[in-house]
Amino acid sequence: MITKMMQLTCALTLAAAGLFAQSTTPVARVHQRSSGMVGIAEGQTARVNLLSPDLPAPLATGVMCSATVSFMNAQGAVLKSGTLTVIPGQSMHIDLDTDADLKYAVNERHEIRATVQVPVAPTPAGGTAAVVPVCRLIPTMEIFDALTGRTSVIVGHTHFAGERTEPTPATSSTAGSN
């Protein structure tokens, strides 16, 4: 009887040790904002601009701000995503080209939206502080003709889409600056 108890205890201890030994992926909390839906057709490009309105160093802290920008279709599927790191007082952008990225056919048109995810400042354990992004970014999305460069739509208002928890680190490309 004692031998069976010892065997069971050993088995449970080994099982528990195995569970603790498994690595877990750390998670990051993000503040997510979303634009409204806008139509885009063959020959057009959607561009999300992120402006960091903060003063550059040494006038302020000069902290660079990173955000993940995603273009999504009407069904919620990600069409393109990238991480932008914006220097205070400057802007960066990421483009979604209907010809190069989406391979739209002549007369093809779809609805898209953009989301911007900014890391959230950690709250003290058990705290009830409001969700606050670690930095300020002002997003705009524009749709322009890829051939002429003429802008046809500008979306400047975004809506809070909630706090999310994302696995880290996220792998994505870095887009160019304005």
Order of alpha helices (4+ residues) and beta strands (2+ residues): alpha-beta-beta-beta-beta-beta-beta-beta-beta-beta-beta-beta
